[in-house]
Amino acid sequence: MRHPRIKICGLRTPEAVDAVLRHGGPEVGFVHFPKSPRHLSLPDMAALRAYLGDRAAVTIVTVDPDDALLEAIRRDIRPDTIQLHGSETPERVAEIGRRTGLATMKALSVHDAHDIASVASYRGIADRLLLDAKAPKGAVLPGGNGVAFDWRLLAGLPAGLDYMLSGGLTPDNVGAALRQAAPPGLDVSSGVESAPGVKDIHLIDQFFDAVLAASQPLEGRRAS
Ligand SMILES: O=C(O)c1ccccc1NCC(=O)[C@H](O)[C@H](O)COP(=O)(O)O
């Protein structure tokens, strides 16, 4: 198994950005959703983006964004990817990709095999998928809830699909997720926080260490 791409989502401070960059500068996510404890206003996001520079790929998490918001994000933040975490249809995802020129990552919530089947509607339309757990009943947030789904469902995915496994990952369970599903990417938010919206540098370190520890034996096995 190749070392998966890792996105640490919901960063809000230069200290948290630095903690991620120490592990090789993979991918960071900034959330623009006012109800979220991880929300960044566009000016705050632009400041953090300027601090980061080009040291990591940037994904902006949005929920059913309108065209004006997308244009402001494109112009002021210049991300690599727009994450679409609402009820965007395949047509809307395609339109957003065309309109912004940005890569799109469509988040799909997974609870059962039927949800895995819905992947087909977005394949070849979104540049990447993010497979997340379904938000608990009554939850305010569509993502970032720290809830996992049954990773055995991922066995039903089409071969070669580019996606990130997300939802309830932690330093303690990410090794099991890698061994069970070998996803090409991982996304985490709550599992590296000490409180909602507050990233914990030690947990970020532990998450990367756990991924490395789980990836190495698998790579060794493949090489021999
Ligand atoms: O994280 C949020 O607050 C959020 C708010 C609104 C839409 C999406 C949001 N997060 C999206 C993500 O990509 C999270 O990293 C993903 O859902 C996993 O979260 P977690 O289970 O907390 O690791």
Ligand as a Chemical Component Dictionary entry (heavy atoms), coordinates in Angstrom:
data_LIG
# 
_chem_comp.id                   LIG 
_chem_comp.type                 NON-POLYMER 
_chem_comp.pdbx_formal_charge   0 
_chem_comp.three_letter_code    LIG 
# 
loop_
_chem_comp_atom.comp_id 
_chem_comp_atom.atom_id 
_chem_comp_atom.alt_atom_id 
_chem_comp_atom.type_symbol 
_chem_comp_atom.charge 
_chem_comp_atom.model_Cartn_x 
_chem_comp_atom.model_Cartn_y 
_chem_comp_atom.model_Cartn_z 
_chem_comp_atom.pdbx_ordinal 
LIG O1  O1  O 0 -15.494 20.314 10.067 1  
LIG C1  C1  C 0 -16.494 21.052 10.019 2  
LIG O2  O2  O 0 -16.784 21.804 10.944 3  
LIG C2  C2  C 0 -17.364 20.994 8.810  4  
LIG C3  C3  C 0 -18.468 21.837 8.771  5  
LIG C4  C4  C 0 -19.312 21.811 7.683  6  
LIG C5  C5  C 0 -19.069 20.945 6.622  7  
LIG C6  C6  C 0 -17.969 20.097 6.658  8  
LIG C7  C7  C 0 -17.109 20.113 7.739  9  
LIG N1  N1  N 0 -16.016 19.268 7.782  10 
LIG C8  C8  C 0 -15.617 18.528 6.640  11 
LIG C9  C9  C 0 -14.443 17.648 6.731  12 
LIG O3  O3  O 0 -13.798 17.438 5.709  13 
LIG C10 C10 C 0 -14.109 16.898 7.997  14 
LIG O4  O4  O 0 -12.732 16.777 8.068  15 
LIG C11 C11 C 0 -14.733 15.520 7.874  16 
LIG O5  O5  O 0 -16.115 15.635 7.942  17 
LIG C12 C12 C 0 -14.255 14.582 9.020  18 
LIG O6  O6  O 0 -14.517 15.136 10.243 19 
LIG P1  P1  P 0 -14.202 14.327 11.581 20 
LIG O7  O7  O 0 -15.150 13.199 11.677 21 
LIG O8  O8  O 0 -14.407 15.348 12.634 22 
LIG O9  O9  O 0 -12.773 13.877 11.512 23 
# 
loop_
_chem_comp_bond.comp_id 
_chem_comp_bond.atom_id_1 
_chem_comp_bond.atom_id_2 
_chem_comp_bond.value_order 
_chem_comp_bond.pdbx_ordinal 
LIG O1  C1  DOUB 1  
LIG C1  O2  SING 2  
LIG C1  C2  SING 3  
LIG C2  C3  SING 4  
LIG C2  C7  DOUB 5  
LIG C3  C4  DOUB 6  
LIG C4  C5  SING 7  
LIG C5  C6  DOUB 8  
LIG C6  C7  SING 9  
LIG C7  N1  SING 10 
LIG N1  C8  SING 11 
LIG C8  C9  SING 12 
LIG C9  O3  DOUB 13 
LIG C9  C10 SING 14 
LIG C10 O4  SING 15 
LIG C10 C11 SING 16 
LIG C11 O5  SING 17 
LIG C11 C12 SING 18 
LIG C12 O6  SING 19 
LIG O6  P1  SING 20 
LIG P1  O7  DOUB 21 
LIG P1  O8  SING 22 
LIG P1  O9  SING 23 
# 
